[in-house]
Amino acid sequence: MSKPKRVVITGLGALSPIGNNVEVFWDNLINGVSGADRITNFDPSEFRTHFACELKNFDAGEHLEHNMIRRSDPFSQYGLIATDQAVEDSGIDFEDMDPFDAGVIWGSGQGGMFTFEEEVKNYAENDYSPRFNPFFVPKLIINMAPGLISMKYGLMGINYATVSACATSNTAIMDALNYIRWGKAKVMVTGGSEAGITESSFGGFSSMRAMSQRNDDPKHASRPFDKDRDGFVMGEGAAALILEEYEHAKARGAKIYGEVTGAAMTADAYHMTATHPEGKGATVAMQQALNDSELNAEDVDYLNTHATSTPVGDISETKAIENVFGDSADHLHISATKSMTGHLLGAAGAIEAIASIKAINENLIPPTINTKNIDGEIPESLNIVLGEAKEKKVDVAMSNTFGFGGHNGIVVFKSI
């Protein structure tokens, strides 16, 4: 059996609540800027929570043609825009490639929520007359994002969508990694997008009491690991990565950000929405990702935690980290970038992958903001970067994601 091919990152694109490209996103991330504010997409006053991390100063019309906007949901639009950035960043010319050697694996947790809500409202307002938009289904379905990306760039290889709730993007990255490893592709566009700040989606999470209710102070609402945390802050956006077989990237003189060394997924098989209280599935997934990377716990310098700022989730994750890293925890530094971006749901893993890759390239660990008093149940052995970014040599970074349904997705990145 031939040795698996090495896979590297050659392009990045980001559309986030704290920046509409990678450069601005990273600058705000390391400077501790919060993207949370009162919702502008709709009037949130009837809900328990009135704020979220929306995109700022964003107009899809500045990036996409009118017909594309009319025929696609915002989640697909976000994916197209982030991909455009990543492709430009990579310098790749897909016309110089066999189109069957390049593909797209993309993720979204909810897909076309704007479209779903708009069409159902129109149906009700028109006395339940069957006047649905002919693009209703194509705009709604999650696989349309990778489909549209492939059409734009003529990519005829592997193409599909992944859905594993808030672990979705890491699932997509893992699958893209493996197809290149196996020699089934030379280049893969991967990542995730989410446009879920709609009345129905937001209202559902609000009814679950899953979100923070600090309506008087939204910028300080997301406070992972803090004893006074009261829930997550919803976010939206997209992030794209160009993954490429190492020899292919080297042959074309590509800029290489780092290597994707391994990934793993497990299931908690425990609860529809809660993580396993002892982090059982997360523990095994992190260990498997290290094994897949042929790395040991002491090799990891930075861990971008899932840490949504929920009372149960933060504790179970930190227990899992302690289980895996044990005596190596004094070398490891962790942070929770959702304290700034909010929780991008199915796009969380992709935006946090970029944070992890940038940490390797800049030797700078983003901070966890808003956290003042660490919960007594959080293991004291963990080095949580609080308040300000930390300069540190970062050769290896791990990124954790966990989703409703008990999905655990872990990806490991390494300098090259």
DRENDOGU-365089 format. One record per residue: x, y, z of N, C-alpha, C in turn. Coordinates in steps of 0.05 Angstrom, whole numbers, plus 5000, padded with zeros to 4 digits. Example, Ala and Ser with C-alpha at 12.3 -4.5 7.8 and 13.67 -1.06 7.14 Angstrom:
// DRENDOGU-365089
526448865156524649105156526449345156525749555142527349795143525850015157
This chain:
// DRENDOGU-365089
501749765000500050005000501850255000501250444982502950684980502450865004504451015010504351205033502351425026500651505045498751725040500251985032499052135013500252375004499952595025501952775026501852995044499953215034498553345052496553545044497253815058497354025042498054285052495854495046495954715061494054935057495455155040494155225018495455425000493655674996491255685007489555915004487555935026486956185035485156235057483156455049480656435058478756645054476856655077476056895086474356915110472357145107469957095116467857285117466657255145467257435163466657395192465457635205464257605228463157835243465258035252467857965250469858155258471758215235470858165210472558235187471658085163471558225140470558105115472757995097475157965108477357825095479257725116481157565109482957435129484557635144485657835130487358035143485858185165483458285159481958435179481058255201480058015194479257815214481457765234483857705224486057635241486957875259487058115247487758345262485858395285483258375280481258415302481358185322481957945312482057715330484257745351486657815342488857835360488758085378487058275370486658515386484158505403482858275404480658235423478158395417477458415391475058565383472658385383470558465396468058315396466258385372465058195360463158245338460258245346459758245372456958225382455658495384453158505376451558755378448658685374446858885379444058835375443458755346441758575342441058465315439758685298440658695273439558875253437858735232438158475229436758325208433758325213432858345238430058345245429858465273427358515281426958625308426958395328429058385346429258155364427858195391426358415394425358485420423458285433422258115416420357915427421857665437424457645432425957415440427457475466428357255480429857295504432557425499433757365476436357475468435957675445437257905447436858115427439358165410441458005413443958065399445157825387447057875369448557655355451057775343452657605330455057695316454357685286453257905276452557925248455058025232454957975205456958105188456558405189458758545186458658845187459558955159458259175152458959315127459159125103457258945101457358735081455058775061455758765035453758775014454458574993452858364991453458154971453658254943452258474937452258594911454958704902456658744922459358844915461158614905460258364908461858134902460657954881457957944879456557754863454657894844454157764821452257874801449457854812447658024802444958034811443557764808443857634785442557384781443357164801445957174809446956974828445657034855445457284863444157354888441257274888439857324866437057254864436556954866438456794856438056504854439456344876440556484896442056334917441356454944441656284964441256364992443756505002443556675022445956795034448156605042447456365052449556185061451256095037450056065013451656004990453156244980452056474982453456724974455856764992455656715018457956745036460156545027459356305021461256105013462656174987461256284967462456364942464456594947463756784964465557014969468056924983467756765004470156665018471956495000470656334983472256174964473756344944472456554934473856744916476356844928476256924954478557024968480756804970479956564977481856344980483156274954481656264932482756204906484756414897483956664901485856884894488356864911488056814937490256794955492156564947491056344937492656114930494256154904493256334887494556374861494156144842492355964848491955734830490255814806490955694783489455724758488155454752485655434757484355174753484155104723484455294706484355234677486855084668488955094685491354944678491254654688489054584701488854314714486754144699487053884702484953704694482553764713480253844703478053914721477153694740477753444733476953224751478953184774481153334774483153314795482553514818480453674815479753874835476853854842476253884868473453864876472854044900470354014910469454184932467954004952468754034977467253914999466654145019464154205022463354445037461254375058461154525079459254465100457554695108455154635118453354825131451554675150451154785173449454645192446554675186445654905175442854955171442055015142444055095126443355145098441655395094439755375076438255615067436055705086436755785110434655865129433256125120434756315108433356555098431256485078431956305059430156225038427756085049428255895068426055745080424055935093425056115109423356295124421756475105423156585086421856775067419656635051420156395042418156255025415756165041416256075065413955985082412256215090413456445096411956685103410356775079411456775055410056855031407656675026408056415031405956215027403656275046404256335071402056395090400656655084402256855076401057125070399357125046399756925028398156905004395956695006394856675031392556495036393256205028395756135033396755865029396455775000396655974982396655914953399455814946399555604929402155484922403855654903404755884912406256064896409256064904410355844908413155824916414955904893417156024900419256104881420355844869420755834842421855594830424655534839425955724851428655684862428655604892426255564903426055504931427755274940427455044927429054814935431954844928432754924904435554964899436955154918435555374926436755564944437055454973435255274980435055165007437054955013437554774994439054535001442054585005443254445025445954505033447954445012447554244996449554164975449754374953447954574952448054774931450554954934451554994958453955154962456355034947457054774953459254664937458554644907456054604901455254584873455854844858455155074871455555334858458555404856460055324877462955374876464255214853463354964850464454804828463754914801461355014798460555134773462155384766462655544786464155794781466955734771468255534782471055484775471455234757469255114749469454884731470754644744470254594770471454374784469654134782470653924769468953694762469653444779471353474799471953244816469953204838470853094860469153034883467653284892464953254896463353484903461053404921460953494945458653444963458753614987456653605003456453755028456553575052457553675074457453535099455653685119454353535136452753645157453153485183454353615203454553495229454353715250452253875246451754105264454254275267455054335291457254525295460054395290460154145284462654015276462853995246460954115231460754085202463254155187464354385192466654475176469054295180469454195204471754015209471253745195468753665193468053425177468853465148468253705137468853765109471853765105473353895123476253915121477453635123476453465141477553195144477053035118474753055106474152905082475853005059476253265057477953375036480853285039481753285064484453175070484752895060482852725067483052445061482952385031481252525016481152474987483752544973485052754983487652824971489752614980489752535005491552325015491352074998488952004991488451754977489051774947489852014938490352044910487952084892485652144905483152184890482752464880484452654890484352924881487053054886487653274872490053424876489553684891487253794887486454044900483554014909483054114934480254114944479654394956477354504948476354734962474654634985475054725009473554635032473054855052471154805070470555005090467554995097466455215105463655215112462455495113459855515112458455765113455855735128454955955141452455955156451256235155448656235150447156485150444556435166444956385191442756295208441456495226442256755223441056955241438457045229436456875230433756925221431856885244429456975241427556965264427056675272426756495253426156215260428456075273430856095261433155975272433856085299434056355300434656495325432556435347430056435338427956375357428056095369428955905352429155635362431355605383433655725379435755725399434955875424433456095419432556255442430756095460428955945448427055775463428455565479430755465468432355265482433855385506433855645508435455795528438455725526439255685501442055615496443855865493442556095487444156335482444256525506446456675507446756875528444457075527443657175550441557375551442557645562445157695558446357955568445658175548443158235546442258435527443258715532444058775557445059035564448059065559449358835552452258845548453158625529452258635504452758415485455658365479457358575479460158535472461658375493460558355517461858195538460257945544458457875526456657645532457957375528459557345508460957085503463457075521463256915542465456905561466156615568467456475549468056185554469656145580469055925593470455835617469856005642468456225639467856405661465556295678465756325704463656215722460956345717460956585706458456725701457456705672458556525656457656495629454756395629453256475609450356405609449356325581451256245563450456145537452056265515451556155490453156245468451956485454453556605436452656835420452656735391450456755377450356655350451956835331453256705312454756855291454056765264455156895244454656815216457156875200457256755176459556805158460556555144463056565135464156335120467156345121468356115117471256105114471955885094473955935077474755745057477655685058478455435053481255355052481655205026483955265014484855104991486854895001486054645000487854425007489054304982491554244983492954164959495053944965495253764947497353554950500053694950501753624968504253764973506053794948506453574934508153584910506953764888504353754886502953924866503354224873503054284899503454564908506254654904508154474910510954544907511754584878510654424861511354434832510454704820508254814830507255064818508255304834510055254854511155474869509255614888507355464898505255584915506255674942505055874953505555954980504155744998505555645018504455435035504155535064501755535074501255625101502055415122501755165115502254955134501054695123501254485139500354225131497954135149496053995136493953865152494953585157495653525182496953275188495053045196492653125205490852915213488253025223486252845225483652915234482152665244480052715259478552485269475752575277473852385277471152435286470252195303468752265324467352065340464552165347462951995359460352075369460152025399458752205412458352165441456251955447454251925429452051735433450851775461450352025467449552095495446952255496446852475481444552665484444252825458441852915453441353065428442853325427443053465449444253725449446653765468446853595488448953625508451353455502453753555507456153395504456353185527457952985523458352785544459652925568458552895592459553045615462453005622463552775615466352715620468052755595466752845573468252885548469352625536467852415539468752155530469352145500467352225484467752215455469852415446469952655458471952855451474752755457475052625480477652515487478752335466477052145457477951945437478452085411476852275403477252415377479852565377480452705399483052845400485452655398485252435412487452245412487752115384485452055372485551935345486752135325486052395328487152595309490252615313491152595338494052595342495352345330494052115334495151865322495251885292493051995280492952025251495252215241495952405258498052595251500852485257500952255270503552145280504952345298503352465316504352655336503552565364504952675383504352625411503152875424501852835447500553065460502553285465504953225473506953435479507853595455507053495430507853645406505953885400503653885413501654085407502254345423502454565409502954825422500454985428498554965410496055125413493654965406491555005422488954865418486855075417485555105393483255275391480755115399479755185422477555035434474855095421473054905424470354945415468955155432469255125458468455315479466455525471463955445472461855625463460855825484461655775509460855935532458155835544457655575539455355455552456255325578454455315598455255205624456354925624455054745608455954465608458154415588457954525564459854465543462754535549463254765561465954855567467354655587465854565606466954385626467654115614465854005599466353735587468753745568469053965553471253985535473954005550473954165571476554195586477253935600475253785608475853515620477153345599476153355574477253195553480153275546480653545547483353645542485253535563484353545588486053445609486553145606484452995598484852715593486952655573487052805551488952755529491652865535491853105546494453235549495753195575494253145596495353075622497753235630500053105633502553245642503653435621502653415596503553595575502053855575500053885592498354115592499854375598502154355612503554595619504954715594505354555573506454655548504354765529501954655532499754725514498354985523497755165503496155395509493555375493491455455506488755435493487455715493485655745474483955985474481355935461479356105465476756075454476056325437476356305411475956535394473056595390471256425398468356485397467656715416469456775434468957005452468857265435469957255411469957485393468157455369468357225356466757175332463857095337463357005361460856865365461056585354458856445354458856165345457656145317459356095297458556075269457255815262456555655282455155405278456655225258455455165235456754985215459255105203459655365205462155495194464255525216463655445241465555495263468255365258468255115250470754975246472555105225471255205204472855335182474155595191472555765205473756015213475855975235475455765251477355705272479855555261479555425239481855315225483655535215482455745205484055975196485456105220484056125242485356235266487756065275487455805273489555615281491955635262491355645236493455665216494955935218493556145223494856405227496556405252495656275273497256255297499956125292499955925274502455785266504255975250502956125232504556295214505556545228504156645248504856885262506156835289506156585298507156525325505856695346503256705343501656885361498956745366498356715392495856575400493756785406491456765392489256955398488256925427487157135438486257125466483457015468482756965493479956925501479157185515477157325505476457575518473957525536473457725553471157735571471257545595473057355595473257165617474857285640473657315663474957445686475357245709473357075713473456885736473056605726475256455724475056175714473356005731471555855719469755675733471455475749470755425774472155245791472254965781470454885763470454615752472454585728473554805719475454795697478154705708479454495697482054405708484054635711485254655734487254865739489754835722490254595712492754545697492754675670490454765660490254865633491155155631492855215611493855485606491955625586490055775597488155925580489256205575489456275549490456545542488156735545488356915564486257095571486957385565485057535555485357825552486957925529489457835526491257925505492457695491493157735465494457525450497157465462498057215458500557125470502557045448504957165449507057085431508156815440508256635421509356365427509956225400512156075400512755915376510655695374509155705352507055505347507755335323508455085327509054905305506554725299505054665320502754485317500354615331498054615317495554715328493354515323491654485343489354315341486854485343484754405328482254545329479954355335478454415356476254245366473554355357471754175348468954255343467154025353464854105364462953915374460154005365458353815358455753895348453453745360451053875359448653745368448453465354447553275369447553005359449852845368451752975382454052845394456352815376456652985355458852975336461353115347463552975345466153095353468053085329468953325321470753345298473353495305475553375301478153495308480053495284481453725280483353745258486053845270488253745259490953825268492453945245493754175251495354325231498254345241500154355222502954365229504454555210506454685221508154855204509754675185510754805164512154645144514754795135
